[in-house]
Amino acid sequence: MTENDLKNMFSPFGVVRDARLIVDPNTRRHKGFGFVTFETEIEAQKAVKALDARIVKGRMIFVEFAKARSVEGDHSGK
């Protein structure tokens, strides 16, 4: 899967502003997840409803809204 494939998979549900696959910096291999940004939240909701728990290229995908990172457990002193 490429970022263009990701964008094409989600574009039927609205205007995709950004589609990114996350890559391991050491191995340069995909980590198995990515992020898609839509023009509107309604478009994003349509994509989640339509694509969550679907089989794509032989693998089940899970589509959900991104969660904010928690600083809980961050012991960096920042």
PDB file of N, CA, C and O in Angstrom:
ATOM      1  N   MET A   1       0.854  -1.179   0.000  1.00  0.00           N
ATOM      2  CA  MET A   1       0.000   0.000   0.000  1.00  0.00           C
ATOM      3  C   MET A   1       0.893   1.232   0.000  1.00  0.00           C
ATOM      4  O   MET A   1       1.901   1.293   0.704  1.00  0.00           O
ATOM      5  N   THR A   2       0.506   2.195  -0.792  1.00  0.00           N
ATOM      6  CA  THR A   2       1.213   3.479  -0.843  1.00  0.00           C
ATOM      7  C   THR A   2       0.312   4.570  -0.265  1.00  0.00           C
ATOM      8  O   THR A   2      -0.876   4.343  -0.036  1.00  0.00           O
ATOM      9  N   GLU A   3       0.874   5.737  -0.033  1.00  0.00           N
ATOM     10  CA  GLU A   3       0.060   6.856   0.441  1.00  0.00           C
ATOM     11  C   GLU A   3      -0.986   7.235  -0.600  1.00  0.00           C
ATOM     12  O   GLU A   3      -2.080   7.674  -0.244  1.00  0.00           O
ATOM     13  N   ASN A   4      -0.666   7.072  -1.874  1.00  0.00           N
ATOM     14  CA  ASN A   4      -1.637   7.345  -2.931  1.00  0.00           C
ATOM     15  C   ASN A   4      -2.783   6.328  -2.874  1.00  0.00           C
ATOM     16  O   ASN A   4      -3.943   6.693  -3.063  1.00  0.00           O
ATOM     17  N   ASP A   5      -2.462   5.057  -2.614  1.00  0.00           N
ATOM     18  CA  ASP A   5      -3.503   4.035  -2.444  1.00  0.00           C
ATOM     19  C   ASP A   5      -4.416   4.401  -1.282  1.00  0.00           C
ATOM     20  O   ASP A   5      -5.636   4.270  -1.376  1.00  0.00           O
ATOM     21  N   LEU A   6      -3.822   4.858  -0.192  1.00  0.00           N
ATOM     22  CA  LEU A   6      -4.591   5.247   0.997  1.00  0.00           C
ATOM     23  C   LEU A   6      -5.534   6.395   0.656  1.00  0.00           C
ATOM     24  O   LEU A   6      -6.712   6.372   1.013  1.00  0.00           O
ATOM     25  N   LYS A   7      -5.008   7.390  -0.033  1.00  0.00           N
ATOM     26  CA  LYS A   7      -5.834   8.532  -0.432  1.00  0.00           C
ATOM     27  C   LYS A   7      -6.971   8.086  -1.339  1.00  0.00           C
ATOM     28  O   LYS A   7      -8.110   8.521  -1.165  1.00  0.00           O
ATOM     29  N   ASN A   8      -6.675   7.226  -2.302  1.00  0.00           N
ATOM     30  CA  ASN A   8      -7.710   6.744  -3.219  1.00  0.00           C
ATOM     31  C   ASN A   8      -8.779   5.925  -2.502  1.00  0.00           C
ATOM     32  O   ASN A   8      -9.952   5.982  -2.874  1.00  0.00           O
ATOM     33  N   MET A   9      -8.393   5.171  -1.487  1.00  0.00           N
ATOM     34  CA  MET A   9      -9.357   4.363  -0.749  1.00  0.00           C
ATOM     35  C   MET A   9     -10.340   5.247   0.030  1.00  0.00           C
ATOM     36  O   MET A   9     -11.513   4.903   0.174  1.00  0.00           O
ATOM     37  N   PHE A  10      -9.854   6.381   0.527  1.00  0.00           N
ATOM     38  CA  PHE A  10     -10.689   7.243   1.363  1.00  0.00           C
ATOM     39  C   PHE A  10     -11.387   8.363   0.582  1.00  0.00           C
ATOM     40  O   PHE A  10     -12.352   8.940   1.083  1.00  0.00           O
ATOM     41  N   SER A  11     -10.933   8.678  -0.606  1.00  0.00           N
ATOM     42  CA  SER A  11     -11.483   9.819  -1.351  1.00  0.00           C
ATOM     43  C   SER A  11     -12.958   9.697  -1.746  1.00  0.00           C
ATOM     44  O   SER A  11     -13.602  10.730  -1.926  1.00  0.00           O
ATOM     45  N   PRO A  12     -13.533   8.491  -1.893  1.00  0.00           N
ATOM     46  CA  PRO A  12     -14.975   8.451  -2.195  1.00  0.00           C
ATOM     47  C   PRO A  12     -15.859   9.061  -1.097  1.00  0.00           C
ATOM     48  O   PRO A  12     -17.041   9.317  -1.326  1.00  0.00           O
ATOM     49  N   PHE A  13     -15.290   9.293   0.092  1.00  0.00           N
ATOM     50  CA  PHE A  13     -16.082   9.788   1.210  1.00  0.00           C
ATOM     51  C   PHE A  13     -15.932  11.283   1.436  1.00  0.00           C
ATOM     52  O   PHE A  13     -16.598  11.853   2.302  1.00  0.00           O
ATOM     53  N   GLY A  14     -15.056  11.926   0.659  1.00  0.00           N
ATOM     54  CA  GLY A  14     -14.896  13.367   0.791  1.00  0.00           C
ATOM     55  C   GLY A  14     -13.534  13.818   0.297  1.00  0.00           C
ATOM     56  O   GLY A  14     -12.773  13.043  -0.281  1.00  0.00           O
ATOM     57  N   VAL A  15     -13.244  15.085   0.538  1.00  0.00           N
ATOM     58  CA  VAL A  15     -11.981  15.675   0.102  1.00  0.00           C
ATOM     59  C   VAL A  15     -10.887  15.298   1.098  1.00  0.00           C
ATOM     60  O   VAL A  15     -10.934  15.692   2.264  1.00  0.00           O
ATOM     61  N   VAL A  16      -9.904  14.533   0.627  1.00  0.00           N
ATOM     62  CA  VAL A  16      -8.791  14.116   1.472  1.00  0.00           C
ATOM     63  C   VAL A  16      -7.706  15.186   1.377  1.00  0.00           C
ATOM     64  O   VAL A  16      -7.127  15.406   0.313  1.00  0.00           O
ATOM     65  N   ARG A  17      -7.442  15.846   2.499  1.00  0.00           N
ATOM     66  CA  ARG A  17      -6.393  16.873   2.526  1.00  0.00           C
ATOM     67  C   ARG A  17      -5.008  16.265   2.680  1.00  0.00           C
ATOM     68  O   ARG A  17      -4.031  16.806   2.163  1.00  0.00           O
ATOM     69  N   ASP A  18      -4.915  15.135   3.394  1.00  0.00           N
ATOM     70  CA  ASP A  18      -3.621  14.515   3.637  1.00  0.00           C
ATOM     71  C   ASP A  18      -3.830  13.033   3.919  1.00  0.00           C
ATOM     72  O   ASP A  18      -4.799  12.643   4.571  1.00  0.00           O
ATOM     73  N   ALA A  19      -2.914  12.215   3.421  1.00  0.00           N
ATOM     74  CA  ALA A  19      -2.926  10.780   3.693  1.00  0.00           C
ATOM     75  C   ALA A  19      -1.483  10.352   3.919  1.00  0.00           C
ATOM     76  O   ALA A  19      -0.645  10.479   3.026  1.00  0.00           O
ATOM     77  N   ARG A  20      -1.193   9.844   5.119  1.00  0.00           N
ATOM     78  CA  ARG A  20       0.182   9.472   5.461  1.00  0.00           C
ATOM     79  C   ARG A  20       0.241   8.070   6.044  1.00  0.00           C
ATOM     80  O   ARG A  20      -0.568   7.708   6.898  1.00  0.00           O
ATOM     81  N   LEU A  21       1.197   7.290   5.578  1.00  0.00           N
ATOM     82  CA  LEU A  21       1.504   5.995   6.169  1.00  0.00           C
ATOM     83  C   LEU A  21       2.697   6.201   7.088  1.00  0.00           C
ATOM     84  O   LEU A  21       3.649   6.896   6.733  1.00  0.00           O
ATOM     85  N   ILE A  22       2.647   5.603   8.260  1.00  0.00           N
ATOM     86  CA  ILE A  22       3.727   5.767   9.227  1.00  0.00           C
ATOM     87  C   ILE A  22       4.808   4.722   8.965  1.00  0.00           C
ATOM     88  O   ILE A  22       4.521   3.535   8.814  1.00  0.00           O
ATOM     89  N   VAL A  23       6.053   5.187   8.915  1.00  0.00           N
ATOM     90  CA  VAL A  23       7.194   4.347   8.561  1.00  0.00           C
ATOM     91  C   VAL A  23       8.169   4.293   9.738  1.00  0.00           C
ATOM     92  O   VAL A  23       8.429   5.306  10.387  1.00  0.00           O
ATOM     93  N   ASP A  24       8.699   3.108  10.003  1.00  0.00           N
ATOM     94  CA  ASP A  24       9.735   2.949  11.025  1.00  0.00           C
ATOM     95  C   ASP A  24      10.999   3.648  10.533  1.00  0.00           C
ATOM     96  O   ASP A  24      11.463   3.361   9.430  1.00  0.00           O
ATOM     97  N   PRO A  25      11.567   4.558  11.323  1.00  0.00           N
ATOM     98  CA  PRO A  25      12.730   5.306  10.847  1.00  0.00           C
ATOM     99  C   PRO A  25      13.981   4.440  10.659  1.00  0.00           C
ATOM    100  O   PRO A  25      14.860   4.791   9.873  1.00  0.00           O
ATOM    101  N   ASN A  26      14.066   3.325  11.364  1.00  0.00           N
ATOM    102  CA  ASN A  26      15.242   2.464  11.252  1.00  0.00           C
ATOM    103  C   ASN A  26      15.157   1.510  10.067  1.00  0.00           C
ATOM    104  O   ASN A  26      16.117   1.358   9.311  1.00  0.00           O
ATOM    105  N   THR A  27      14.002   0.869   9.913  1.00  0.00           N
ATOM    106  CA  THR A  27      13.868  -0.145   8.861  1.00  0.00           C
ATOM    107  C   THR A  27      13.269   0.412   7.575  1.00  0.00           C
ATOM    108  O   THR A  27      13.368  -0.217   6.521  1.00  0.00           O
ATOM    109  N   ARG A  28      12.647   1.592   7.653  1.00  0.00           N
ATOM    110  CA  ARG A  28      11.956   2.223   6.527  1.00  0.00           C
ATOM    111  C   ARG A  28      10.748   1.403   6.070  1.00  0.00           C
ATOM    112  O   ARG A  28      10.234   1.615   4.971  1.00  0.00           O
ATOM    113  N   ARG A  29      10.290   0.461   6.916  1.00  0.00           N
ATOM    114  CA  ARG A  29       9.103  -0.334   6.596  1.00  0.00           C
ATOM    115  C   ARG A  29       7.881   0.317   7.237  1.00  0.00           C
ATOM    116  O   ARG A  29       7.979   0.974   8.273  1.00  0.00           O
ATOM    117  N   HIS A  30       6.728   0.118   6.596  1.00  0.00           N
ATOM    118  CA  HIS A  30       5.477   0.652   7.146  1.00  0.00           C
ATOM    119  C   HIS A  30       5.180  -0.026   8.474  1.00  0.00           C
ATOM    120  O   HIS A  30       5.388  -1.228   8.637  1.00  0.00           O
ATOM    121  N   LYS A  31       4.689   0.771   9.420  1.00  0.00           N
ATOM    122  CA  LYS A  31       4.351   0.245  10.741  1.00  0.00           C
ATOM    123  C   LYS A  31       2.963  -0.383  10.777  1.00  0.00           C
ATOM    124  O   LYS A  31       2.579  -0.971  11.788  1.00  0.00           O
ATOM    125  N   GLY A  32       2.211  -0.266   9.697  1.00  0.00           N
ATOM    126  CA  GLY A  32       0.894  -0.890   9.647  1.00  0.00           C
ATOM    127  C   GLY A  32      -0.254   0.042   9.979  1.00  0.00           C
ATOM    128  O   GLY A  32      -1.385  -0.402  10.172  1.00  0.00           O
ATOM    129  N   PHE A  33       0.034   1.342  10.048  1.00  0.00           N
ATOM    130  CA  PHE A  33      -1.058   2.292  10.266  1.00  0.00           C
ATOM    131  C   PHE A  33      -0.718   3.611   9.598  1.00  0.00           C
ATOM    132  O   PHE A  33       0.416   3.863   9.192  1.00  0.00           O
ATOM    133  N   GLY A  34      -1.743   4.441   9.501  1.00  0.00           N
ATOM    134  CA  GLY A  34      -1.555   5.737   8.864  1.00  0.00           C
ATOM    135  C   GLY A  34      -2.615   6.719   9.329  1.00  0.00           C
ATOM    136  O   GLY A  34      -3.431   6.411  10.197  1.00  0.00           O
ATOM    137  N   PHE A  35      -2.591   7.894   8.743  1.00  0.00           N
ATOM    138  CA  PHE A  35      -3.529   8.949   9.090  1.00  0.00           C
ATOM    139  C   PHE A  35      -4.086   9.574   7.827  1.00  0.00           C
ATOM    140  O   PHE A  35      -3.364   9.814   6.860  1.00  0.00           O
ATOM    141  N   VAL A  36      -5.391   9.835   7.853  1.00  0.00           N
ATOM    142  CA  VAL A  36      -6.063  10.497   6.736  1.00  0.00           C
ATOM    143  C   VAL A  36      -6.780  11.714   7.309  1.00  0.00           C
ATOM    144  O   VAL A  36      -7.486  11.616   8.313  1.00  0.00           O
ATOM    145  N   THR A  37      -6.591  12.858   6.661  1.00  0.00           N
ATOM    146  CA  THR A  37      -7.249  14.085   7.099  1.00  0.00           C
ATOM    147  C   THR A  37      -8.238  14.514   6.020  1.00  0.00           C
ATOM    148  O   THR A  37      -7.889  14.646   4.847  1.00  0.00           O
ATOM    149  N   PHE A  38      -9.489  14.728   6.450  1.00  0.00           N
ATOM    150  CA  PHE A  38     -10.547  15.164   5.547  1.00  0.00           C
ATOM    151  C   PHE A  38     -10.797  16.654   5.702  1.00  0.00           C
ATOM    152  O   PHE A  38     -10.388  17.267   6.688  1.00  0.00           O
ATOM    153  N   GLU A  39     -11.474  17.226   4.718  1.00  0.00           N
ATOM    154  CA  GLU A  39     -11.892  18.630   4.763  1.00  0.00           C
ATOM    155  C   GLU A  39     -12.840  18.873   5.929  1.00  0.00           C
ATOM    156  O   GLU A  39     -12.727  19.883   6.623  1.00  0.00           O
ATOM    157  N   THR A  40     -13.786  17.940   6.151  1.00  0.00           N
ATOM    158  CA  THR A  40     -14.776  18.139   7.213  1.00  0.00           C
ATOM    159  C   THR A  40     -14.889  16.886   8.083  1.00  0.00           C
ATOM    160  O   THR A  40     -14.536  15.783   7.665  1.00  0.00           O
ATOM    161  N   GLU A  41     -15.380  17.085   9.280  1.00  0.00           N
ATOM    162  CA  GLU A  41     -15.589  15.961  10.199  1.00  0.00           C
ATOM    163  C   GLU A  41     -16.680  15.032   9.675  1.00  0.00           C
ATOM    164  O   GLU A  41     -16.607  13.822   9.886  1.00  0.00           O
ATOM    165  N   ILE A  42     -17.676  15.569   9.004  1.00  0.00           N
ATOM    166  CA  ILE A  42     -18.753  14.741   8.450  1.00  0.00           C
ATOM    167  C   ILE A  42     -18.197  13.755   7.428  1.00  0.00           C
ATOM    168  O   ILE A  42     -18.595  12.590   7.406  1.00  0.00           O
ATOM    169  N   GLU A  43     -17.279  14.217   6.584  1.00  0.00           N
ATOM    170  CA  GLU A  43     -16.642  13.324   5.613  1.00  0.00           C
ATOM    171  C   GLU A  43     -15.867  12.227   6.329  1.00  0.00           C
ATOM    172  O   GLU A  43     -15.914  11.063   5.932  1.00  0.00           O
ATOM    173  N   ALA A  44     -15.159  12.598   7.375  1.00  0.00           N
ATOM    174  CA  ALA A  44     -14.392  11.622   8.147  1.00  0.00           C
ATOM    175  C   ALA A  44     -15.321  10.588   8.788  1.00  0.00           C
ATOM    176  O   ALA A  44     -15.012   9.396   8.803  1.00  0.00           O
ATOM    177  N   GLN A  45     -16.448  11.042   9.311  1.00  0.00           N
ATOM    178  CA  GLN A  45     -17.416  10.120   9.910  1.00  0.00           C
ATOM    179  C   GLN A  45     -17.936   9.119   8.889  1.00  0.00           C
ATOM    180  O   GLN A  45     -18.112   7.943   9.207  1.00  0.00           O
ATOM    181  N   LYS A  46     -18.183   9.575   7.666  1.00  0.00           N
ATOM    182  CA  LYS A  46     -18.644   8.672   6.602  1.00  0.00           C
ATOM    183  C   LYS A  46     -17.596   7.594   6.327  1.00  0.00           C
ATOM    184  O   LYS A  46     -17.933   6.421   6.170  1.00  0.00           O
ATOM    185  N   ALA A  47     -16.330   7.993   6.271  1.00  0.00           N
ATOM    186  CA  ALA A  47     -15.251   7.039   6.000  1.00  0.00           C
ATOM    187  C   ALA A  47     -15.126   6.020   7.124  1.00  0.00           C
ATOM    188  O   ALA A  47     -14.962   4.828   6.866  1.00  0.00           O
ATOM    189  N   VAL A  48     -15.200   6.477   8.358  1.00  0.00           N
ATOM    190  CA  VAL A  48     -15.116   5.559   9.496  1.00  0.00           C
ATOM    191  C   VAL A  48     -16.250   4.542   9.424  1.00  0.00           C
ATOM    192  O   VAL A  48     -16.024   3.342   9.581  1.00  0.00           O
ATOM    193  N   LYS A  49     -17.448   5.015   9.191  1.00  0.00           N
ATOM    194  CA  LYS A  49     -18.613   4.130   9.134  1.00  0.00           C
ATOM    195  C   LYS A  49     -18.491   3.114   7.999  1.00  0.00           C
ATOM    196  O   LYS A  49     -18.847   1.948   8.166  1.00  0.00           O
ATOM    197  N   ALA A  50     -17.990   3.554   6.853  1.00  0.00           N
ATOM    198  CA  ALA A  50     -17.925   2.689   5.672  1.00  0.00           C
ATOM    199  C   ALA A  50     -16.745   1.718   5.690  1.00  0.00           C
ATOM    200  O   ALA A  50     -16.860   0.602   5.185  1.00  0.00           O
ATOM    201  N   LEU A  51     -15.617   2.127   6.262  1.00  0.00           N
ATOM    202  CA  LEU A  51     -14.402   1.330   6.109  1.00  0.00           C
ATOM    203  C   LEU A  51     -13.946   0.567   7.350  1.00  0.00           C
ATOM    204  O   LEU A  51     -13.141  -0.358   7.237  1.00  0.00           O
ATOM    205  N   ASP A  52     -14.440   0.932   8.524  1.00  0.00           N
ATOM    206  CA  ASP A  52     -13.986   0.246   9.733  1.00  0.00           C
ATOM    207  C   ASP A  52     -14.337  -1.235   9.684  1.00  0.00           C
ATOM    208  O   ASP A  52     -15.457  -1.607   9.335  1.00  0.00           O
ATOM    209  N   ALA A  53     -13.367  -2.077  10.037  1.00  0.00           N
ATOM    210  CA  ALA A  53     -13.510  -3.536  10.097  1.00  0.00           C
ATOM    211  C   ALA A  53     -13.776  -4.162   8.727  1.00  0.00           C
ATOM    212  O   ALA A  53     -14.453  -5.185   8.628  1.00  0.00           O
ATOM    213  N   ARG A  54     -13.247  -3.550   7.686  1.00  0.00           N
ATOM    214  CA  ARG A  54     -13.353  -4.094   6.328  1.00  0.00           C
ATOM    215  C   ARG A  54     -12.060  -4.810   5.961  1.00  0.00           C
ATOM    216  O   ARG A  54     -11.002  -4.543   6.532  1.00  0.00           O
ATOM    217  N   ILE A  55     -12.162  -5.724   4.999  1.00  0.00           N
ATOM    218  CA  ILE A  55     -10.992  -6.421   4.485  1.00  0.00           C
ATOM    219  C   ILE A  55     -10.453  -5.638   3.287  1.00  0.00           C
ATOM    220  O   ILE A  55     -11.185  -5.375   2.333  1.00  0.00           O
ATOM    221  N   VAL A  56      -9.177  -5.267   3.338  1.00  0.00           N
ATOM    222  CA  VAL A  56      -8.508  -4.556   2.258  1.00  0.00           C
ATOM    223  C   VAL A  56      -7.215  -5.299   1.954  1.00  0.00           C
ATOM    224  O   VAL A  56      -6.357  -5.459   2.823  1.00  0.00           O
ATOM    225  N   LYS A  57      -7.087  -5.745   0.719  1.00  0.00           N
ATOM    226  CA  LYS A  57      -5.901  -6.494   0.291  1.00  0.00           C
ATOM    227  C   LYS A  57      -5.599  -7.660   1.236  1.00  0.00           C
ATOM    228  O   LYS A  57      -4.450  -7.920   1.590  1.00  0.00           O
ATOM    229  N   GLY A  58      -6.675  -8.352   1.632  1.00  0.00           N
ATOM    230  CA  GLY A  58      -6.528  -9.542   2.458  1.00  0.00           C
ATOM    231  C   GLY A  58      -6.330  -9.296   3.942  1.00  0.00           C
ATOM    232  O   GLY A  58      -6.136 -10.245   4.702  1.00  0.00           O
ATOM    233  N   ARG A  59      -6.376  -8.043   4.370  1.00  0.00           N
ATOM    234  CA  ARG A  59      -6.187  -7.726   5.796  1.00  0.00           C
ATOM    235  C   ARG A  59      -7.349  -6.891   6.304  1.00  0.00           C
ATOM    236  O   ARG A  59      -7.844  -6.004   5.609  1.00  0.00           O
ATOM    237  N   MET A  60      -7.779  -7.187   7.533  1.00  0.00           N
ATOM    238  CA  MET A  60      -8.835  -6.383   8.135  1.00  0.00           C
ATOM    239  C   MET A  60      -8.231  -5.058   8.585  1.00  0.00           C
ATOM    240  O   MET A  60      -7.180  -5.019   9.225  1.00  0.00           O
ATOM    241  N   ILE A  61      -8.926  -3.969   8.233  1.00  0.00           N
ATOM    242  CA  ILE A  61      -8.468  -2.652   8.668  1.00  0.00           C
ATOM    243  C   ILE A  61      -9.434  -2.095   9.705  1.00  0.00           C
ATOM    244  O   ILE A  61     -10.623  -2.414   9.714  1.00  0.00           O
ATOM    245  N   PHE A  62      -8.897  -1.269  10.564  1.00  0.00           N
ATOM    246  CA  PHE A  62      -9.702  -0.582  11.572  1.00  0.00           C
ATOM    247  C   PHE A  62      -9.534   0.905  11.342  1.00  0.00           C
ATOM    248  O   PHE A  62      -8.416   1.416  11.273  1.00  0.00           O
ATOM    249  N   VAL A  63     -10.665   1.597  11.224  1.00  0.00           N
ATOM    250  CA  VAL A  63     -10.659   3.030  10.940  1.00  0.00           C
ATOM    251  C   VAL A  63     -11.350   3.722  12.108  1.00  0.00           C
ATOM    252  O   VAL A  63     -12.493   3.418  12.449  1.00  0.00           O
ATOM    253  N   GLU A  64     -10.630   4.654  12.707  1.00  0.00           N
ATOM    254  CA  GLU A  64     -11.195   5.397  13.837  1.00  0.00           C
ATOM    255  C   GLU A  64     -10.581   6.785  13.875  1.00  0.00           C
ATOM    256  O   GLU A  64      -9.580   7.058  13.212  1.00  0.00           O
ATOM    257  N   PHE A  65     -11.196   7.656  14.663  1.00  0.00           N
ATOM    258  CA  PHE A  65     -10.650   8.995  14.819  1.00  0.00           C
ATOM    259  C   PHE A  65      -9.371   8.900  15.644  1.00  0.00           C
ATOM    260  O   PHE A  65      -9.287   8.112  16.585  1.00  0.00           O
ATOM    261  N   ALA A  66      -8.380   9.707  15.283  1.00  0.00           N
ATOM    262  CA  ALA A  66      -7.124   9.725  16.031  1.00  0.00           C
ATOM    263  C   ALA A  66      -7.385  10.226  17.441  1.00  0.00           C
ATOM    264  O   ALA A  66      -8.219  11.101  17.677  1.00  0.00           O
ATOM    265  N   LYS A  67      -6.651   9.645  18.357  1.00  0.00           N
ATOM    266  CA  LYS A  67      -6.764  10.051  19.761  1.00  0.00           C
ATOM    267  C   LYS A  67      -5.579  10.944  20.102  1.00  0.00           C
ATOM    268  O   LYS A  67      -4.468  10.744  19.612  1.00  0.00           O
ATOM    269  N   ALA A  68      -5.839  11.931  20.952  1.00  0.00           N
ATOM    270  CA  ALA A  68      -4.749  12.801  21.404  1.00  0.00           C
ATOM    271  C   ALA A  68      -3.792  11.979  22.253  1.00  0.00           C
ATOM    272  O   ALA A  68      -4.208  11.115  23.026  1.00  0.00           O
ATOM    273  N   ARG A  69      -2.520  12.260  22.099  1.00  0.00           N
ATOM    274  CA  ARG A  69      -1.528  11.567  22.906  1.00  0.00           C
ATOM    275  C   ARG A  69      -1.626  12.023  24.341  1.00  0.00           C
ATOM    276  O   ARG A  69      -1.820  13.207  24.618  1.00  0.00           O
ATOM    277  N   SER A  70      -1.493  11.084  25.247  1.00  0.00           N
ATOM    278  CA  SER A  70      -1.537  11.393  26.674  1.00  0.00           C
ATOM    279  C   SER A  70      -0.130  11.667  27.177  1.00  0.00           C
ATOM    280  O   SER A  70       0.821  11.014  26.747  1.00  0.00           O
ATOM    281  N   VAL A  71       0.010  12.618  28.075  1.00  0.00           N
ATOM    282  CA  VAL A  71       1.304  12.883  28.689  1.00  0.00           C
ATOM    283  C   VAL A  71       1.434  12.090  29.977  1.00  0.00           C
ATOM    284  O   VAL A  71       2.477  12.126  30.628  1.00  0.00           O
ATOM    285  N   GLU A  72       0.374  11.368  30.350  1.00  0.00           N
ATOM    286  CA  GLU A  72       0.408  10.525  31.533  1.00  0.00           C
ATOM    287  C   GLU A  72       1.501   9.480  31.372  1.00  0.00           C
ATOM    288  O   GLU A  72       1.597   8.823  30.336  1.00  0.00           O
ATOM    289  N   GLY A  73       2.303   9.337  32.378  1.00  0.00           N
ATOM    290  CA  GLY A  73       3.389   8.387  32.314  1.00  0.00           C
ATOM    291  C   GLY A  73       4.639   8.950  31.663  1.00  0.00           C
ATOM    292  O   GLY A  73       5.637   8.241  31.533  1.00  0.00           O
ATOM    293  N   ASP A  74       4.606  10.204  31.254  1.00  0.00           N
ATOM    294  CA  ASP A  74       5.777  10.850  30.678  1.00  0.00           C
ATOM    295  C   ASP A  74       6.665  11.314  31.828  1.00  0.00           C
ATOM    296  O   ASP A  74       6.306  12.219  32.582  1.00  0.00           O
ATOM    297  N   HIS A  75       7.806  10.693  31.948  1.00  0.00           N
ATOM    298  CA  HIS A  75       8.719  11.006  33.042  1.00  0.00           C
ATOM    299  C   HIS A  75       9.925  11.794  32.561  1.00  0.00           C
ATOM    300  O   HIS A  75      10.991  11.744  33.175  1.00  0.00           O
ATOM    301  N   SER A  76       9.762  12.513  31.474  1.00  0.00           N
ATOM    302  CA  SER A  76      10.888  13.235  30.897  1.00  0.00           C
ATOM    303  C   SER A  76      11.171  14.555  31.633  1.00  0.00           C
ATOM    304  O   SER A  76      12.181  15.210  31.377  1.00  0.00           O
ATOM    305  N   GLY A  77      10.280  14.932  32.537  1.00  0.00           N
ATOM    306  CA  GLY A  77      10.483  16.166  33.268  1.00  0.00           C
ATOM    307  C   GLY A  77      10.027  17.409  32.538  1.00  0.00           C
ATOM    308  O   GLY A  77      10.261  18.522  33.007  1.00  0.00           O
ATOM    309  N   LYS A  78       9.389  17.243  31.414  1.00  0.00           N
ATOM    310  CA  LYS A  78       8.906  18.389  30.635  1.00  0.00           C
ATOM    311  C   LYS A  78       7.548  18.807  31.108  1.00  0.00           C
ATOM    312  O   LYS A  78       6.973  19.757  30.574  1.00  0.00           O
TER     313      LYS A  78
END
